[in-house]
Amino acid sequence: MDIDKAKIRRLDFSLLLIFDELVRHERTTVVAERLGLSQSAISHALARLRDLFDDPLFLRRPDGLTPTRRALELTPKVRALLQLTQDVVSTPSAFDPATSGRLFRLAANDLVSTLIGEPLLAKLMVEAPGAGLTTRFAVGRPALEALRRDDIDLAIGRFYELPEEFESTILLQERFVVVARQDHPAVTMPLSLETYISLDHVLVSFTGQLTGMVDEALARQGLKRRVRVSVPMFLTALAAAAASDLVATVPSQLAKRFGAKFGLRLLDPPLEIERFPISLMRHASTRSDPGLDWLVQSVQTIADTLR
């Protein structure tokens, strides 16, 4: 559609407000008093309106003004614009989860989806029964890019960098444990470092690499383990360890949740492995979103139970 930019530049919202008040009250003195303006300011605005719309807009009568047909045609459009303007500049309305039909969008890996996504869905079913939840597999930079494009509302996981346009909250600090099937012939308790590096390992890597945090910790001691398999999901690693002589070094919360179901033993690693933070990321532009504030608080409440 063609836009008359010249006319738009001549229009300001104070003119529309004065126009609407004149239609409602039909007297310049009343409008001036209601808006806290002088009568000359109202008269000047009326002259600008007449020039802009190329119409008298209001005809004088002994006791006030009568809107012209053109003014009456413009009135619903002007009021719609004023309402939209009010919606833009007004304080966001409070979020009521009980009546909301909003679809919340998360990005996470299977660790986070299992630890937080499951109880979050249960919370929504009770507190926000009309709301929905979607979770996509995205970590690191792809998750931040999705936030930047407004494809998601929150990203949860481990992030190695924090650009200024994002806000981060650490939900919990996670540590690693080693899992092996109950009848693994080579695993004893406590697990020695010599035994650990002699075993065959399954590694969780979202990018298909064969090294990770454990290998960095071993390298600092001049040691190396045998990584036979790399998989992109922690639950897959648990299943692989349960069905073979492979062992996996995985986040403790996940191992506690599913170790028994997979028939796995949980062992402390025989070396110091750095803990890692699980963080919640949101874009700074969402600071005034009360619905997202509620979701963030809900996630934090769930994370507190995992500490």
Secondary structure, DSSP 4 states (H G I P E B T S, - for coil): ----HHHHHH--HHHHHHHHHHHHH--HHHHHHHHT--HHHHHHHHHHHHHHHTS--EEEETTEEEE-HHHHHHHHHHHHHHHHHHHHHSPPPPP-TTT---EEEEEE-HHHIIIIIHHHHHHHHHH-TT-EEEEEE--HHHHHHHHHTTS-SEEEE--S---TTEEEEEEEEE-EEEEEETT-TT--SSPPHHHHHHSEEEEE-TT--S--HHHHHHHTTT---EEEEEES-HHHHHHHHHTSS-EEEEEHHHHHHHHHHHTEEEE--SS----EEEEEEEEGGGTT-HHHHHHHHHHHHHHHTT-
